[in-house]
Amino acid sequence: MPIDFAISQNAYFVIVTAILIALTVVFIRLILAATRALNAYADDRKLRTAMALDDLDEVSESQSNGVTATSKR
């Protein structure tokens, strides 16, 4: 095996390995970004649900006190 062939084969191996590592890092970062986006969406839905439940509590409390919800605000 000539020395030039061994050097070029090693260089090819290093380049391919670097590209594979870079693609793996990009893929992992995309997965993490998608996870963060889904968590933010879930938190937003939880917040909206909590706000809606608070509004329902205000309505039920005002009805039990004989006050309408519009006059309370």
Secondary structure by P-SEA (a helix, b strand, c coil): ccaaaaaaaaaaaaaaaaaaaaaaaaaaaaaaaaaaaaaaaaaaaaaaaaaaaaaaaaaaaaaaacccccccc
